[in-house]
Amino acid sequence: MEEGNARPDFGSNLYIEALKTFMDFDLFEELDQEGLLTDDSRQKIKQEAASPLLSVFWDINTLLGLAVLALSTGLGILVYKNIDSISHGVILAVIAGISIACFVYCNRKRLPFSPAQVHSPGYLYDSLLLLGTLTMLSFVAYLQFQYEVFGSRYGLATFLPMILLFFIAYSFDNLAILNLAILNLGIWMGVTITPKQLLLASNYDSARLIHTYQLLGLILLLFAFFTQRYRFKPHFKFSYQHYGLHLLFIATLAAYGKDYAHPASWLWLIGIMGLAFLVYLDALQHKSFYFGLLAILYGFIALSCVVCRLILSVPEGAGVFLIFYYFIFAAAGFGLLLKRFSNQIKSS
Amino acid sequence: MIIYNKRGLKHLRIWEEAEAAYDAGLLSELDLKQIKSAYPDLLYRPNLITRIGYFILMLIGCSFTCLLITLLFEAAHVIEHPAWPLFLGLCSYAALELFVRNKSDFHSGLDDALLWFTSGLLGGGLIWALSDQPNSTLLISACILLLSSWFALRFVNTLMSSIACLAALALVFFTWNKAGTIGEATMPFVIMLSSYLIYNLAQRITSGQKAIYYQKCLSFVKVTSLLSLYAAGNYLVVQKLSNQLHHLPAETNDPIPFGWIFWGWTCLLPLVYIALGIRTKSLLLLRVGLMLIAAAAYTVRFYFQVLSIEYVLVISGAVVLSLIIAILKYLKTPKMGFTYAQRSRRHWLNNLNLESLIVAGLASHTQSLPIETKDRFGGGSFGGGGASSNF
């Protein structure tokens, strides 16, 4: 997440990696003639030119991820559809078997626990861990559905998978599962918090829902803060902060919309700007372009809401003109702020 | 032709090649530093995230400037004529030219935003102006072709080159459509042929050393033409298009004449791509082929629902998983020029944890069938039902 030492052009690198076939050996020939290569590198490049190697690392990993998702989704639907047929016992046993096999494999391969980042032994390991976790979730869901293990205590029924997910995420050091766990925390609190659904569902009428979102956002930000503070799996901070910030910002904007008629509703906007300022400072300190941009954009939105409201509240006058002028200058101003921000990060 | 600083582009290319070689472990850090100081970075290229920010802000600024100008001249009824967006588009193109000539920005988000804003105004104005002409589709696709080719050539824009490729195919399509029934019957083959010719042309230009700064654009053209080559013979596409040409209701699934040709094309072409990709060591062909297998599977399932979706998912997942484990075993040592060793770093993906976010996004549908979410806090329209058929 510390993006400080990332190269400035990583956007365009993606194209090269996805589309390129071979390196340009003529170019290295030229560079060599200019005396820019050491003997060792020249040897390696000559060897490469004689027998070039293509890496299918990302292709294989993408396919692995897709296969795992297809398999676990298919098994989940199978259980769901066969829930009252004879074969469900067999399916259940198969699912439990797959889950246990995956965990046994991962447990054998995993490196010892440490509060710092533990790198995974490989993508196969990650994929099998994910498969094991997803099938385990199906299994727990089935138990609840069929035998009502947790009765009607739905809180407990969602709480247990969440705890399990957090436990797996921390003990096996896996970000994908951490994201699942955060999502489950949201389900437990009565909301599903994938940003996509946040935007699509846009079910903002209920005040209680909005305040739940805000509370959840705050809790996630607290998690992010403590993760950083106590250096306990510090690379998990990104996920907490990512979900927490979007949630808190969007929910507070929604709260402003809900309380629009209330005279004190602008306090919500002040809250957003204050939070954006804090995030900006934090992003500067930790050299995170992503969170800096978020702070700038959400700050821009909040400021625009304030200004538009002020302009429109003047009964007569060139309201629309003023708003257009405001947006032109504000876009330029925030652009300069963004430039200053990225220069500051690069120079530090 | 290219508006950007040529020397800057040359240095950029050297940087990219050197960094790729460094990531593959072929260059030492010392060499990389030496090369970079011998060829300093002359262009302003902020990272992807800053670029997105610039893009959004610039787009907002441009839109409101145009709105303001329009409002000033509102009394003259300028909005009612297509000449107005064309005029604004020309103004914004002039701004773009001036900006890029005087600044060292190269795809910094600012020039991208101006470029897309300009092309939106010009393209929209042209479509508006030409839409009531006879042969409007022909004229429009010709204009879009000219416009996007110019932008692709002058600003080295990858997406513009894809659009140009599609516009060229549209031009062929609408021209050939004039030929009546014969044109309709031979349409798939004409599109196949033109896609192949475009691919071949792009391939030739790539292997020559003349278009050295257009490598990425050419790759985009190649991907687009490979996809259209497949789509032109895909059974589903051909059948639905012929429904449209014969003004049949869209739901009719009547077999089309010479269906076996198209079935063969649908199922075999992805495999041909993959085989060619492996033989010619082209990741581009290989990856397009892998993607198209999914398209072929979708087409087959569209007409023959032999298996329900969950069995398809389980079986395909299990097959792919075991296949990959076999490939991993096979590639323990590099074979046939392929290796599983990681030879590139994806900084921005790693930094954004994008992968894990995607997994969470996909899995949020799959894992929540459990608990019919009786929300503790009321509300919450979500939960339940993992049976998404559009996986």
Interface residues (C-beta under 8 A of the other chain):
Chain A: M1 E3 A6 R7 P8 D9 F10 G11 S12 N13 L14 Y15 I16 E17 A18 L19 K20 T21 F22 M23 D24 D26 L27 F28 L31 E34 L36 L37 T38 D40 S41 K44 I45 E48 S51 P52 L53 L54 S55 V56 F57 W58 D59 I60 L63 L64 G65 L66 A67 V68 L69 A70 L71 S72 T73 G74 L75 G76 I77 L78 Y80 K81 L124 L130 L134 L137 S138 V140 A141 Y142 Q144 F145 Y154 G155 A157 T158 P161 L175 A176 L178 N179 L180 I182 L183 I187 W188 M189 G190 V191 T192 T194 K196 Q197 A201 N203 S206 R208 L209 T212 F238 S239 H242 F289 Y290 L293 I296 L297 F300 V320 F321 F324 Y325 F327 I328 A331 A332 F334 G335 L338 S342
Chain B: L12 R13 I14 W15 E16 E17 A18 E19 A20 A21 A24 G25 L26 L27 S28 L30 D31 Q34 I35 A38 D41 R45 P46 N47 L48 I49 T50 R51 I52 G53 Y54 I56 L57 M58 I60 G61 F64 T65 L67 L68 L71 H107 L110 T158 Q209 K216 S219 F220 V223 K281 S282 L283 L284 L286 R287 L290 I309 E310 Y311 V312 L313 V314 I315 S316 G317 A318 V320 L321 I324 I325 I327 L328 L331 P334 G337 F338 T339 Y340 A341 Q342 R343 S344 R346 H347 W348 L349 N351 L352 N353 E355 S356 L357 V359 A360 G361 L362 A363 S364 H365 T366 Q367 S368 L369 P370 I371 E372 T373 K374 D375 R376 F377 G378 G379 G380 S381 F382 G383 G386 A387 S388 F391
